[in-house]
Amino acid sequence: MSKYCPNCGAQNPDGANFCISCGYGFADGTQRQAAQPEDGYQQPYAQPQPRPQVFRVSELPRRSRIAAGVLYIILGDLGIGDFYLNRIGAGIAALLFCWTGIPAIIGLVKGIVILSGSRASFERKYDVIAED
């Protein structure tokens, strides 16, 4: 198992005390000069690994799981449930194809899945905080 540097995002061996890329100290947060090879050759700058996107709980929108399920069942053909859950692209697609009846069937299925599923799965799938 390896750990990632909180300063630059580089992957480090599990037992490392300092980042091999930037010299960040894992225990105390101090910086040290990265070790240079004895022959004087310097490694080209390594691009840091992208950090995973982390949301604070206060930044996530609050949505009702029951309201979302009912909106999908009743107004799924117009994409209102998608707009409620801030899935604008899916809502616009549902509006464009509402005359076919396919979004109504998809909305019915999504509504039943949301209402019969757990609160945790709803929060995880739609990146919201459930209020019910």
N, C-alpha and C positions, 0 to 999 in steps of 0.2 A: 504494500500500500504506500503510495507516495502522498506528499502534501504539497499544496500550492502556496506560493509566497503571497501574503496579503498586500505587499507593496507593488510588485511588478507582475504577479500572476504566473511566474515560471514554475514548472514542475521540479520538485526536489526530492532526493531520497528520503525515506521515512525517518532516519535517525539524524538528519542534518540539523545543526544549530543555527546556521546562516544560509541564506539563499545563495545558490551557486551562480546566479545571474547578476543580482544587484548588491549582494552583501547584507541584506536586511537580517537582523537577528530575530529569530522566532520567539525566544523567551523574553527578551527585554526590549526589543524594538530598536536597538542601536544599529548603526550602519558601520560597515567595515569595507575596506577596499577589496574588491574581488581579486583573487589570486591570479597572477600572471604566469605564463609558462616561462621556464628558465631560458629558452632560446630567444626570448624577446618578441615572439610572434603573438599578436593579440587577436583574439577571436572577433569576428564581426559581431556587431550588436545583434543580440537575439531579440526577436519580436516577442513581447509579452503575450501570454495566452489570454484569450478573452475571459473576463470574469463572468460567472453565472449571474443572471439577472435576479436580484433579490428585491422583493417588495416589502415595505413595512406594512403592518396590518392597517395602519391609519390611511395608507394610500390606496387601498383596494376599495372599490365601490361596494356599497351595501345593497343587496337585492333580495327580494323575497322569492323563495323557491316555489311557493304555492302560486304566487302571482305569475311567475314565469311559466309554470306548467299550464295554468288556465289560459294565459294569453296565447301560448302555442296551440292549445286545443281549439279555442274559439276563433282566434284571428290569425291562425297559422298561415292561411293562404295569402295574407297581406304582409307577412314577415314581421308583425308587431312584436312577437316574442324575441326575435333576433335584435330588433332595435332596442328593446328593453334591456337586453343583456349586452348591449354595446357591441354587437356584431353587425356593423353597418353593411359590410359587403354582402353577407348572407341575407340581410333584410332587403337590400336593393335587388338581389337576384330573385328573391321570392316575389317582390313586386313586379319584376319584369315577366315572370312566368306564371303569375297568378291565374291567368286565363286558362292554363292547361289543367289546373286542379292538382298538379303534382305537389306544389308547396303545401296544400291543405293536408294531403296524406302524410307528408314529412312532418308537418307541424303536429298532427295528431300523434304520431309515433314519438316525437321528441317530448311532447307534453306528458304522455304516459310514462316515458322513461324518467323524466325529471321528477314527477310526482311519486313514482314507485321507488326511486333510488334514494340513497342516503344523503344527508346534508353534506357530509365530507366529500362525496363524489361530485356533488353539485358545485361546491366551492373549488375543488381541484380542477374540474373541467372548464369552468367559465371564469376563473380568476376573480371571484367575488367573495364577499362575506355574506353568508345567508342570515337573514334576520328572523326567520321563523324557528 
